[in-house]
Amino acid sequence: MTRRLLLGYLGVTLFVLLSLEVPLGVQNQRTERRDLTAKVSHDAMVLAADAEDAVQAPTRRQVAALASVASGYANRTGGRVVVVDRRAYALIDTSGRIRGTESFASRPEIRGALAGRYPRGVRTSNTLHERLLFVAVPIASGGKVHGAVRVTYPLSTVDARVLRYWLILGLIGLLVLAGAAIIGLGVARFVTRPLHRLEEAAAAVGDGRLDARADERAGPPEVRSLATVFNETVGKLERLLRSQEEFVADASHELRTPLTALRLRIETLPPSAERDAALREADRLRDLVGSLLALARADAGKEAPTRVDAAALMRERVEAWLPLAEEQHVALVSDLNGPLPVRAAPGRLVQVLDNLVANALEASPTDGTVTLSARTVGPWIELHVSDHGPGLTPEQRARAFDRFWRAGSGEGGSGLGLAIAQRLAEADEGQVELREEATGGVDAVVRLRRV
């Protein structure tokens, strides 16, 4: 954002500079050309007035005097003066290129001047290989043209002055752009630095650190106002989540006591089918309360992910669940090789594996097998918990992560196990997916980042 703001400032500055300096440079170029044309025209008129007598009745003395004046002008200004008679033969040529008499009758400007006009303009000299300003004026008296004066002046001097002026304008523009860049960088950082801090605070809140706050004293008023609103929103969210956690914890604690008392009262009843059904419902309520508490803790997701050896953790869960598997006559085995470092919170990963193993044991038939394995797939490590049970249809696998959804008749379980596992995996930037096992059953896959 700093770069975009800086480029915006420089773009506006450059536009203003071009809007000011380009017309100024063009105007200076036109002024230089106009002033030079006016000056040369005036000089040509003066020379024509001085040459009037020498052209009408040329004598050696008069021609020499006029040549002296013309040479002095040429030496002083760098221009070339040509004086011709009425037949366009040169009386004076300060260039000294031609020995003897030279005719200028082929020159359009000379013909124009001898016709009583005042030609002026710019042409390119093939001899000198540069552009020349020419001005020709007639030498006349009594309404009769006796000759003409032509003054040519190289534009290289004027072009040099124009170029120097453009260079000065360019240097001024560069200095202004440099100043604008320094000022713009300071302004951009003044605006973006608190925005970056606000972004960092937002990222921290997104990671679950609800104590993160933005600086309300840095930056322009709009950014400070945004930081204030952000802090107030995070504060409200923190209070809301704390209240929710406290409510869930209190409700779970308060519900467990009457549920335990209710179960004890039911156990004192004479044995019957109704008593057994009531005990099962009481157990379901107890499991549901525990699942709700686990789901709320999963949504909070406060534990920070670290580097965990998933293979070692899976072996531990096999050992922990092995007694229950043997009691249900289900083989619980692991197929793991070497360490598998993943990015996860150990407590959350244990809960995910426990939920998946519990589901697999529940779905496995007697003498069935539940296998825990893992493999590396690109930047991910996939943890597999597969069973040989009846399996699920594609529609059932798609709905399995819905809260309170249960397959089959809906008996047993709270319908929250997979929803909890999914939320816990997402807290570690992972995924949980149910696939069809090749031999029938379900292959529950946990995908976590490899480290």
C-alpha positions in Angstrom: 0.0 0.0 0.0 2.9 2.3 0.7 4.2 1.8 -2.8 0.8 2.5 -4.3 0.3 5.7 -2.3 3.9 6.9 -3.2 3.3 6.1 -6.9 0.0 8.0 -6.7 1.7 11.1 -5.1 4.5 11.0 -7.7 1.9 10.5 -10.5 0.0 13.6 -9.5 3.2 15.6 -9.0 4.5 14.5 -12.5 1.2 15.5 -14.1 1.3 18.9 -12.5 5.0 19.4 -13.5 4.3 18.4 -17.1 1.2 20.6 -17.2 3.3 23.6 -16.1 6.8 23.0 -17.6 5.9 21.7 -21.1 3.8 24.8 -21.9 6.5 27.0 -20.3 9.2 25.3 -22.4 7.2 25.5 -25.6 6.5 29.2 -24.9 10.1 29.9 -24.3 11.1 28.2 -27.5 8.6 30.3 -29.4 9.7 33.5 -27.7 13.3 32.8 -28.5 12.5 32.3 -32.2 10.2 35.3 -32.3 12.7 37.6 -30.6 15.5 36.4 -32.9 13.4 36.9 -36.0 12.4 40.4 -34.8 16.0 41.3 -34.0 17.4 40.0 -37.3 14.6 41.8 -39.2 15.4 45.1 -37.5 19.1 44.6 -38.3 18.3 43.9 -41.9 16.2 47.0 -42.2 19.0 49.1 -40.7 21.6 47.6 -43.1 19.2 48.2 -46.0 19.0 51.9 -45.0 22.8 52.1 -44.7 23.2 50.4 -48.2 20.8 52.6 -50.1 23.4 55.1 -51.3 26.0 52.4 -52.0 23.6 50.4 -54.1 22.2 53.3 -56.1 25.6 54.8 -57.1 28.2 52.3 -56.0 31.7 53.7 -55.6 34.7 51.9 -54.1 34.6 54.0 -51.1 30.9 53.6 -50.4 31.1 49.8 -51.0 34.1 49.6 -48.6 32.3 51.5 -45.9 29.2 49.3 -46.3 31.4 46.2 -46.2 33.0 47.4 -43.0 29.6 47.9 -41.4 28.4 44.5 -42.6 31.6 42.7 -41.5 31.4 44.3 -38.0 27.8 43.1 -37.7 28.7 39.6 -38.9 31.6 39.3 -36.5 29.5 40.6 -33.6 26.4 38.4 -34.2 27.7 35.4 -36.1 25.2 36.1 -38.9 25.9 36.4 -42.7 25.1 39.5 -44.6 24.6 39.6 -48.4 23.9 42.8 -50.3 22.9 42.5 -53.9 22.1 45.0 -56.6 18.8 45.1 -58.6 20.2 42.3 -60.9 20.8 40.1 -57.8 24.6 40.3 -58.1 26.4 40.4 -54.8 28.1 43.6 -53.8 28.9 42.4 -50.3 29.0 38.8 -48.9 30.5 38.5 -45.4 31.0 34.8 -45.8 33.9 35.3 -48.1 33.2 32.0 -49.9 33.1 33.4 -53.4 36.0 35.2 -55.1 34.5 37.7 -57.6 30.9 38.4 -58.5 28.2 35.9 -57.5 24.6 35.9 -58.6 21.9 35.2 -56.0 19.1 35.3 -58.6 18.3 31.6 -57.8 17.5 32.4 -54.2 13.7 32.7 -53.6 14.1 35.1 -50.7 16.3 37.4 -52.9 13.8 37.3 -55.7 11.1 38.1 -53.3 13.0 41.1 -51.8 13.8 42.5 -55.3 10.1 42.2 -56.0 9.4 44.5 -53.0 8.4 41.8 -50.5 9.9 41.0 -47.1 10.6 37.2 -47.0 11.6 35.5 -43.8 11.7 31.9 -42.6 13.9 28.9 -41.7 15.7 26.7 -44.1 18.4 24.0 -44.0 21.7 24.9 -45.5 23.2 22.0 -47.5 26.6 23.7 -47.3 26.7 24.3 -43.6 24.5 21.4 -42.7 22.5 23.3 -40.2 19.2 25.3 -40.1 19.3 29.0 -40.8 17.0 31.8 -40.1 16.8 34.1 -43.1 15.4 37.6 -43.5 15.5 39.6 -46.8 14.5 43.2 -47.2 14.4 45.4 -50.3 16.6 48.5 -50.7 14.3 51.0 -52.2 13.8 54.7 -52.5 11.2 56.8 -54.3 9.1 53.6 -54.8 11.9 51.9 -56.8 13.8 48.8 -55.7 17.6 49.2 -56.2 18.7 46.0 -54.5 18.2 43.8 -51.4 19.8 42.8 -48.1 19.7 39.3 -46.8 20.7 38.3 -43.3 21.0 34.6 -42.4 21.5 33.6 -38.8 22.3 30.0 -37.6 19.7 28.6 -35.2 22.2 26.5 -33.4 22.7 29.3 -30.8 19.0 29.7 -30.2 18.6 25.9 -30.1 21.3 25.7 -27.5 19.6 28.3 -25.4 16.3 26.5 -25.8 17.9 23.2 -24.9 19.6 24.7 -21.9 16.2 26.1 -20.8 14.6 22.6 -21.2 17.4 21.1 -19.2 16.9 23.6 -16.4 13.2 22.8 -16.4 14.0 19.1 -16.3 16.4 19.5 -13.4 13.8 21.5 -11.5 11.3 18.8 -12.3 13.6 16.1 -10.9 14.3 18.1 -7.7 10.5 18.6 -7.3 9.9 14.9 -7.9 12.6 14.0 -5.4 11.1 16.3 -2.8 7.6 14.9 -3.5 9.0 11.4 -3.2 10.5 12.1 0.3 7.3 13.9 1.5 5.0 11.3 -0.1 7.0 8.4 1.5 6.6 10.1 4.9 2.9 10.7 4.4 2.4 7.1 3.0 4.2 5.6 6.0 2.2 7.8 8.3 -1.0 6.3 6.9 0.1 2.7 6.2 2.1 2.0 9.4 -0.9 2.1 11.7 -2.9 0.1 9.0 -0.2 -2.6 9.1 -0.4 -2.7 12.8 -4.2 -2.9 12.6 -3.8 -5.7 10.1 -1.4 -7.5 12.5 -3.9 -7.1 15.3 -6.7 -8.5 13.1 -4.5 -11.5 12.2 -3.8 -12.1 15.9 -7.5 -12.0 16.7 -8.1 -14.4 13.8 -5.5 -16.8 15.4 -7.6 -16.7 18.6 -5.6 -14.1 20.6 -8.5 -11.9 21.7 -6.3 -9.8 23.9 -4.7 -8.2 20.8 -5.5 -4.6 20.3 -4.7 -1.9 17.7 -2.9 1.4 18.5 -5.6 4.1 18.7 -3.1 7.0 18.8 -1.2 6.4 15.6 -2.0 7.6 12.1 -4.6 10.1 10.7 -8.0 10.5 12.4 -9.7 8.1 10.1 -7.3 5.3 11.0 -7.4 6.1 14.7 -11.2 6.0 14.5 -11.0 2.6 12.7 -8.6 1.3 15.4 -11.0 2.4 18.1 -14.0 0.6 16.4 -11.9 -2.5 15.9 -10.8 -2.6 19.6 -14.4 -2.1 20.7 -15.5 -4.9 18.4 -12.8 -7.3 19.6 -13.6 -6.4 23.2 -17.3 -7.2 22.7 -16.3 -10.5 20.9 -14.0 -11.4 23.8 -16.7 -10.8 26.4 -19.2 -12.7 24.3 -16.9 -15.7 23.9 -16.0 -15.6 27.5 -19.6 -15.5 28.5 -20.3 -18.4 26.1 -17.5 -20.5 27.5 -18.5 -19.8 31.1 -22.1 -20.6 30.2 -21.2 -23.9 28.6 -18.8 -24.8 31.5 -21.4 -23.9 34.1 -24.2 -25.7 32.2 -22.2 -28.8 31.8 -21.2 -28.8 35.4 -24.7 -28.1 36.6 -26.3 -30.7 34.3 -23.9 -33.5 35.3 -25.0 -33.4 38.9 -28.7 -33.9 38.3 -28.0 -36.4 35.5 -25.8 -38.4 37.9 -28.5 -38.3 40.5 -31.1 -39.3 38.0 -29.1 -42.3 36.9 -28.6 -43.4 40.5 -32.4 -43.2 41.1 -33.1 -45.2 38.0 -30.6 -47.8 39.1 -32.5 -48.3 42.3 -35.6 -49.3 40.4 -36.5 -53.0 39.9 -34.9 -54.5 36.8 -37.0 -54.1 33.7 -36.9 -53.2 30.1 -38.1 -49.7 30.9 -35.3 -49.3 33.5 -32.6 -50.4 31.0 -34.0 -47.9 28.4 -34.0 -45.1 30.9 -30.4 -45.9 31.8 -29.4 -45.8 28.2 -31.1 -42.4 27.7 -29.4 -41.1 30.8 -26.0 -42.2 29.4 -26.8 -40.5 26.1 -27.7 -37.3 27.9 -24.4 -37.5 29.8 -22.4 -38.1 26.6 -24.3 -35.2 24.9 -23.4 -32.8 27.7 -19.8 -33.8 27.4 -19.8 -33.5 23.6 -21.3 -30.0 23.8 -18.6 -28.9 26.2 -15.9 -30.4 23.9 -17.5 -28.7 20.8 -17.5 -25.3 22.6 -13.8 -25.8 23.5 -13.1 -26.8 19.9 -14.7 -23.6 18.6 -12.7 -21.5 21.0 -9.5 -23.1 19.7 -7.0 -21.3 22.1 -4.2 -23.9 22.0 -1.5 -22.7 19.6 -0.3 -25.3 17.0 3.3 -26.6 17.3 5.5 -29.3 15.8 4.1 -32.7 16.7 5.2 -36.2 15.8 1.9 -37.6 14.5 3.3 -41.2 14.3 4.2 -41.2 18.0 0.9 -39.8 18.9 -1.0 -42.4 16.9 0.9 -45.2 18.5 0.0 -43.8 21.9 -3.7 -43.7 21.0 -3.5 -47.3 19.8 -2.1 -48.3 23.3 -4.8 -46.3 25.0 -7.7 -47.8 23.0 -6.4 -51.3 22.9 -8.2 -52.6 26.1 -11.6 -51.4 24.8 -10.9 -52.9 21.4 -10.0 -56.3 22.9 -13.2 -56.1 25.0 -15.2 -55.6 21.8 -13.1 -58.4 20.0 -11.8 -55.9 17.5 -8.2 -55.9 16.3 -6.6 -52.4 16.7 -3.3 -52.2 14.7 -1.0 -49.5 13.5 1.0 -49.3 10.2 3.4 -46.5 10.8 7.1 -46.0 9.8 9.4 -43.3 11.2 8.4 -39.9 12.6 5.8 -37.8 10.9 6.2 -34.1 12.0 3.0 -32.1 11.5 1.8 -28.6 12.6 -0.9 -29.2 15.2 -1.9 -28.7 18.8 -1.2 -32.0 20.6 -4.4 -31.8 22.7 -6.6 -31.1 19.7 -4.9 -33.9 17.6 -5.5 -36.4 20.4 -9.2 -35.5 20.5 -9.5 -35.8 16.7 -7.9 -39.3 16.8 -9.9 -40.4 19.8 -13.2 -39.4 18.0 -12.2 -41.2 14.8 -11.0 -44.4 16.7 -14.2 -44.4 18.8 -16.4 -44.2 15.7 -14.3 -46.9 13.9 -14.6 -49.3 16.9 -18.3 -48.7 17.1 -18.8 -49.4 13.4 -16.5 -52.5 13.3 -18.1 -55.9 13.6 -16.8 -58.6 16.0 -13.4 -59.9 14.9 -13.1 -56.8 12.7 -9.9 -54.7 12.3 -9.3 -51.0 12.8 -6.0 -49.8 11.2 -4.2 -46.5 12.0 -1.8 -45.5 9.2 -0.2 -42.4 7.6 1.4 -41.2 4.4 2.9 -38.1 2.9 1.0 -36.3 0.1 2.8 -33.2 -1.2 2.9 -30.6 1.6 0.4 -32.6 3.6 0.5 -35.7 5.9 -2.6 -37.8 5.8 -3.5 -39.8 9.0 -5.9 -42.7 8.3 -8.2 -44.5 10.6 -10.0 -47.2 8.6 -12.5 -49.9 9.6 -14.2 -52.8 7.9 -17.7 -52.0 9.0 -20.8 -51.5 6.9 -19.6 -48.2 5.6 -21.5 -45.1 4.5 -23.1 -44.1 1.2 -21.7 -41.0 -0.5 -24.7 -39.0 0.7 -24.1 -40.2 4.3 -20.4 -39.3 4.1 -21.3 -35.8 2.9 -23.7 -35.3 5.9 -21.6 -37.0 8.5 -20.0 -33.8 9.7 -23.4 -32.1 10.4 -24.0 -31.5 14.0 -26.4 -34.0 15.7 -26.6 -36.2 12.5 -26.4 -39.9 13.1 -26.4 -42.7 10.5 -28.8 -45.6 10.6 -31.6 -45.7 13.1 -30.1 -42.8 15.0 -29.5 -44.8 18.2 -26.3 -44.3 20.1 -23.9 -41.4 20.1 -24.6 -37.6 20.2 -24.0 -36.9 16.5 -21.2 -34.4 17.5 -18.1 -36.5 17.3 -17.2 -35.8 13.6 -18.3 -32.2 13.9 -15.9 -31.8 16.8 -13.1 -33.6 15.0 -13.6 -31.3 12.0 -13.5 -28.1 14.0 -10.4 -29.3 15.9 -8.6 -30.1 12.6 -9.6 -26.7 11.1 -8.1 -24.9 14.1 -4.8 -26.5 13.0 -5.4 -25.5 9.3 -6.2 -29.1 8.5 -9.1 -31.1 7.1 -11.0 -34.2 8.0 -12.5 -36.3 5.2 -14.4 -39.6 5.1 -13.5 -41.9 2.2 -14.7 -45.4 1.2 -12.4 -48.2 2.3 -11.4 -50.5 -0.4 -12.6 -53.6 1.5 -15.8 -51.9 2.7 -16.2 -49.6 5.6 -14.9 -46.1 6.1 -11.5 -44.6 5.8 -11.4 -41.4 8.0 -8.5 -39.1 6.8 -7.0 -36.2 8.7 -4.9 -33.9 6.6 -2.3 -31.7 8.4 0.5 -29.5 7.2 3.9 -31.2 7.1 6.8 -29.4 8.9 
